Every structure is written in structure tokens, then in C-alpha cells.
Amino acid sequence: MLDPAIVIRAFAILLALSGCQGVVGDPVGGGDTEPEPLVCDEPPRPFPVRRLTAEQLRLHAFEVLGVDRAVPVEDEQLGTFPSNGSVAVDTNMASALSTWASTVATDAAPALVEGACSDEVDACLDHLVGDVGQLLYRRPMEDADAARLEALFATIEGTHDRTVAVQSVLEAMLQSPHFLYQVEHEGGPDRWSQLARVTFALWNGGPDAALMARVDELAEPEGAEWLIEDMLDDPRFERGLGAFAAPWLKLEQMDDTNRRTDLHGELDAETLTALRSQAREVLLGAIRGGSTYGELLTTTEVPASEPLRELYGADLVEDRGDTWRIDGSRRKGLLGLPGVLAANSGPESSSPTHRGVMVLSNLLCSPPPAPPANVTTELPEIEGATTRERLESHRDDPTCASCHESIDGIGFAFENFDWFGRYRATENGRPIDASGRLIADGAALEVADSVALADALAESGQARECFAEMWLTYAAGRSPTAEDACLMVELAGELDTPGGLRTMLVRLFSSDEFLRGELSAMEEVSP
Amino acid sequence: MSRGTSRRRFLLGAAAGGAAALLPWTRSAFSQGIVRPKRLVLFFTPHGTIFDSGRASEKWLPTGGERDFVLHPIMSALAPYREQLILTHGIHKRHRGPDLGGPHTTGMPILWSGGGVTPDGDFTRGELPFGWNSHASVDQLIAQHLADADPTPFDSMTLGVASGGSHPGSRMIYAAPGMPVTPVSSPAAAFERYFAGSLPGEEADRERARRLSVLDAVRGSLSDLAPRMPADARLRLEAHTEAIRGLERGLQSSLSECAIPDPTTDDGLGAHIDKQSELLATGLACGLTRVGSIQCRVGENDGRVYDFLGHSVGHHSLTHREPDVPEALEQIHRFYFERFAHLLDQLSRFPEGEGTLLDHTLVVWGSDTRGWDHNYAAPFVFAGGGHSGVATGRYLRFDDVEHNRMLVSLAHHMGLDSMTTIGDGDEGEGPLSDLLG
């Protein structure tokens, strides 16, 4: 039974996506009208049919054929997560995919020719079109497709040789829509489409033969839950989690060698990798171990990471071998991780703005609008000033103040951490003022520092619903709509149950909405 | 008009054009030297110029009059081409409808299509979601017109360098509403796309035949599946099928009369842009196409730090330091005008008729915004085309005209003279009569 108060709040979050509240003197969270309670009988907006991301194509080809080649096609940048659900493949993109397919096929063909394709044509085609094709397409091959590929094989073996024939068939399969897209048929997803939905979301790659053999388990709710539990415990879930976490926590900003000359100039590769992987591991541990949302935000136990030992310094209070206990009065939880802090910094500066925007957008689902036109987003150089003082200049201009009040209010709480995520008590010889202000759940709260901020977020219903909303957005490949609120509220409710994050993910991925949800709208097309 | 409907119309049009385009391509016009076809090249660099008339920071407008104008030093790289230029002032980029996604985002689709982004879509930047472009870009309308009238192996060559992810803020070329054309963003990929299929020789012929067989199977699979997909995906798969046809067309002929360029290049932004210019000039000279574009980087708040110029602050941040123009910003614009000049160098390498390829190619430089204050007031530079009816060597002042009319002028120049309006920013007054002369 859903708590009506929570339902109303979720609805308000979905519709009032403004991160610009809290100008001094303005009422906080003052909705003009009371939102109406949700009625949970509207079907959710359909999911778009998506082309796989470049990373998914690379991984799936690698796992089936053993050839690892980056795919030179850009993904659609759809807000927080990439999702190739709106534009068509144009000729230039088709050319890049064709070149890629040719390279992979050329590298993969010799092994097949020495193996299953060394002798009888029938045995070769059984393996190539049957076994390999079924894995590449994530479903049994249709007769018409098989016939086309067999004809192609015969043609090329006649003009060239066996190796080139094998290569050509692979090349065609790697450009087939069955390989490139998450194929869904009109009338609803069949069991293979359902399996692909789950697998690409959880593993960021395709199913293997063992998983395909379990496809019928998805038909029953309990079977689906078991299957998803197993997939969460599979090592490949770490990749899927990475595909979620890197955009969610903006960890990928660390990869920008052009902008982040500090990270790339001053840190070794090992430290950079550790910054990134520790954040992912904390989330992974919380999911696999069934932590609650509150525990994720406030944990003082992190995976041990030798390259980060010096960075943690005095924050590390107990070395337990595989894990470290850290000083919870200085930093705690997911947002206290050096990797998250370093990724959301500017070059050699802490950037309260970046940190505030990330928390507002991705932990509270209340993104601030882009800066207005015609303003400089650079901070003034003031000799001896703290970052906080330089940022105060944003407030001089009322157009800046309206948003920066809520952005910087959050960002200032992290001022105890520099661009690298190191704890600091002073900046330019002056003591750090890490007091901030969080506006969440319709109320403003003064916080002393990031530890207090983490405690506040750990209690926030808005943050829980946002976590569910982020996973739903990632999994569905589209922005959330009002119709998603019912599922979101239900998912958010799972975050405080004993199984916590794990239960929420099992619930999401085994839900009717995700597994059997409709496809992209049956758009009326006039001739 | 829904996006689906317009896509369908585009596809029907493309299918009709495709049939004609599959006929064997003859290069008689080129090889016999009878016709010197007009060509068009669009050249983009990010974040406008240093443009602030009336302030001391003005780094853009020439001094002097229509014929005796003096280039501003920021454009000194173009000095050798002074007599082949048209400089303009007073052409404004406008569009109707809501200003979604911010000026750098909207500025990209508006630039060559004259229309903004749609309000229906899943892109987010701040509070309001937005979608793709609402109109096709002028080069693609011209290319589609020429493909019907007088096809070449490629309707257009659309090149780029570091041109970003699939997003309205990083796409300027559009085949139709909601249909961005992906720029081919490296010289190696451009070579594969436009030249590799045309290599001469028996072995190359055999490889062409093999690739056509592969693509035939791919197209069969797409055609089989498309009707069974949900409507929106069906349209995308039909467009994908057309894209495969486009690849097949590129495999129809060998370029025995054409010197195949070498795509290898030094590292670095400048070297890559210059190599793309060389490939495009070669393609135009060989008759691969008559319409081309080069997109250098992106419009969407491009924060690239020009470290090779010694900078530590990104381009976008530098632009908003105006009116105190930092030296660093001048260096960036000088760098890009040098690239533009290099493109003109490349086009001048090919003799044609009494002049060079440049004399038969109209090159237009444009950008996402004007400069620090956005506002879409647009800096444009026109170059070349002097032997195909363009009156060059002029500095023209317009009285606040829509850039849509400039785009219509480009269409008329290229033979698409049925066009009276483009995008949504003008009132259908037709081309700018004085612009190209």
C-alpha cells in the first residue's frame, strides 16, 4: 500500500523539475497549487527501440568472436545516460559500422576456418549461421536471414575462398539490425527481447549461451527474480553497474585529458583508475550486500585501495585488510569518496558549482537550468581569496543568484575536499567554511559540512525517489514521465527494506513495466 | 507536422531519387571539360568570432568600403584571397518558436537550416526538454536536388573533426527534420567513406563486388525486419536501409582518373582539419560530389582548452570574458582563419578552366553564435566561386536581413531556384539579391 504523502511528493518532483529554489526571501518548495494524488492505472510511456551503444556493440562482439575493437560511432547524448533511441543510422554512420564489421570479421575468420569451418560446408554453416549467429543476434536465426547468409557464403566461396566467405558472413551479421539494435517486434517484446532488455541493462553486453538457455525463466515472476539475482552476482554486472555509475556520478569527467590537466598531469594511471573503481565498488558492494539507501550515503567502510592510501591520510582510521574504516566525522558515504569529489571538480580547484549541480541533478532529480546567455562562468581571480569567496560573486547578479543559491548551498558543504578529493582544513591559509544549505523534500536545511549533508540526504524521500528514477531512466532509455511515478514510488519504498538496493533492482528488472512494457508509440503515419 | 510524417516524406523522396542514382555514373562532364559545375562548401568553427561593433574590442569587421575594404588583422591569413572574398555585416540569424536548449545548442541547427529545435524530445539542458532540428539544412536540400537532376557517387561529403556525440548542439547538417547527418570525423574514416570504395584495379573491383554482396544481405535483413517493428523504429530502420543503399552507390565506380589522396596525417587539431580540407578538395575535383562541409568541433559550449596555443582556459569560458578580449581568444580565431585559408589553398591546387577549383566553389564560413553575447547576429565569410557567377572582392553591409535569405541565395546559386524560403526565420522574400552578385 502506497503512502499517499509519498505519492504526492513524487508527482511533485516529476512535474516541478526546478533546481532554482531558495532565493532568500522566497518561499521554499511553495507549489502554486497542491498536486493531485496519483492514480496508478495509466500505462507508462513506452520505451524507445534502441540501437546498442558503441560500448555494448564492442563487448558483445568481443564475447562472441573474441575480437576486441572499439566501435567508431558516437552515442546519442540524452541527458544523463546515452540512449540511441531517436535518430536513424545515416550513410556516414553505416560506413563507420561497415568498416568496423569488416575489421572484426577479418580478425575472427581464421580461427573459425581452422575450427568448425575446416571441412564440410554444412557443418561450417551450422556453426557459423546457427551457433555464432544465434549468439550475435541474441535469438534463434530466422529462416529468411539464414538463407540469405548461406547464399552469401556460397557466392563468396565461389569468387574468393573459404576464409573470405566466413569473413563475409560475419561481416553481414555484424551489420544486421538483429545485431545492431535491441530488436523488438510490433505487438510487444517476445521472450528474447525481454532477455536482451535485462542483459544489456545489467551487463552492458549480450547474453551467452548459458543465459539464453534460461530464457523461459522470465515468464514467471519468481523465475525472473531468480534470474536477475543470479545476474547481479555475475562478474559481468560490474560492467553494467559501471555504465550506470559513470554518468550518474559523472565519473567520466575524470577522463577529459584536455580539461583535467591536474588529474592527468599529476597523478599516475594507477591512482586515476583507483579513484574511479573505488566509487563503483562501493555502489557494487551496497547492491550485492543489500544495503539500504541510507547506508550507501553514510557508510564509513570503503574497499581498501592502496593507490589511495596517501590521499586518505588521517581519514583512514582502521585498516581491516579488504576494507578500510574511515573517520566519519570528516567524510562518509558515496559522496565522500575521493573519486566522486575529484570527478566533480575543476582543474586544480574544488568547484562547488560542479558538485552542487551533480547532487541536484542526479541525486535529487532537480537539475538547474543552463547558465543564462551572455554571462561568464569563470570565477574572478581574487588574490588570497577562498573558492567560496570567489563564488560569492555569482550572487551579485540576481539572474545568477536564483540558481546558485541552491547549487552552491550544496557545493559549499564539500569545501573540505580539494580537486583530488583530499581532506583540507584550510585554503590559502584560511580555515574552510563548509557550511551549506540543502533544499530537499520541500524544505531548506542548514548543514555544517558534507557529513551533515550526507546524513540529510540519507533521510530524504526525494533522494530515494531520484535514485529509483535514475535507474529507471538508465534502463528504459528515455526521460521519466508522470506515468512512471507509481513504479518509482514503489521502487523507492524498496530502498529501506532489508534487501535495500538489491531488492529495488530485482523489483525493477523483473517488473511488468520493464520486462513486458510496450514499445515506442504506434505513431500515426499519414502517407 | 509530426516528425514521423516528415521522415516518411523524406524517405519516399529518397527512394525515388535512389532509383535514378543507381544508374551508372558517368563523368563525361568532367573528363571532356565541357561543364564546370558549381560546388558549395560549408565550413564551421565554434563560437563565432570577436564581434562587438561599437566597442574597442571589435576584432572582426573590416574597415573601408565595398571595394577598398581592409581586412582586420585577426583575418590576416585570408589576405592572399582578398579578391576572392565577400565579407558581410548585418545578416542576422533568427528563428521563431521557443528558444530551447540554450544558444549554443540552438545555434547549430539554425546555422544552415534556418530553423530551431523542436520542443518534443528527450534532450535535457535545464528545465525544458527539447528535440532534434525542425528543418533540413540547405546543403542537403541542394544535394537532394542535384541527386535527382545530375547524380554523383556521393550526394555530399560531410566531414568533421572532433565533432562530438549525437546531439543537436553538435550537429549542423540535417537531411530532414529529426535526421542529423553524422560528420565523418577523422581523415582515416573519410578515406574509408569516400575513397576506399573507388580504388582502381582488378583486385579493387573484386573487393567491390564482395562488399556489394555483403551489403545486399544486410539490406535484405533490414527490409525484412522493418515492417515488423513499432512505427517509430520502422521509420528509423527504413532510413537505415536507405543508408545501406548510399553505401552501395559509393561502390559503383572506380576513380581511375583521380589521384587517390593519402589519409595519413600528423596528430593535432590543425593537422586533422587541414587533411579533411585536402580530402574534400580532392573529392570535389574528382567529381565525387558537388556539395561538402567541414565541421570543426562543436557548438555546444565547447570547453576545449587550446593547450597547443599555450592556453589553460577553455574556449567557451574565454568568449564570455568579453568585452575584455583576452589575447588567447584572438589566437583561437587566428588559428581557425588559418584553417579556413588552408581550405582555400587546397581548392586552389586544382586547375579548372581558366582558373582553379576555388573559382568554381563557393565556400561559406559560419558559426553557432556571433561571439560572447550570442544573439545569433551572424558573422559569415564567403569565398570563391568567382568563375561561376559570384562577384567577389566585396564588403557588403546589409540592413538587418535574416540569414535564411542568405541560405536561399546559396540554393539559387546551386541551381535550386525554386526555393523561396527555408527554415522559419524569414517571410519568403527570396534570396538576397546583392549578396553573390
Interface residues (C-beta under 8 A of the other chain):
Chain A: L17 S18 P46 P48 V49 P72 V73 E74 D75 E76 Q77 L78 G79 P82 S83 N84 G85 S86 V87 A88 V89 D90 T91 N92 M93 A94 S95 A96 S98 T99 E142 A144 D145 R148 L149 A151 L152 T155 I156 T159 H160 V164 S168 E171 A172 Q175 S176 P177 H178 Y181 V183 E184 H185 E186 N258 R259 T261 P347 P367 P368 P369 A370 A373 N374 V375 T376 T377 E378 R478 S479 L519 S520 A521 M522 E523 E524 V525 S526 P527
Chain B: S2 G4 T5 R7 R8 G102 P103 G121 D122 F123 T124 R125 G126 E127 P129 G131 W132 T158 G164 G165 S166 H167 A175 G178 M179 P180 V181 T182 P183 V184 S186 A189 E192 R193 R206 A209 R210 R211 S213 V214 L215 D216 A217 V218 G220 S221 L222 D224 L225 R228 M229 P230 A231 D232 A233 L235 R236 L237 A239 H240 E242 A243 I244 G246 L247 G250 G303 R304 V305 D307 S312 V313 G314 H316 S317 H320 R321 W372 D373 H374 N375
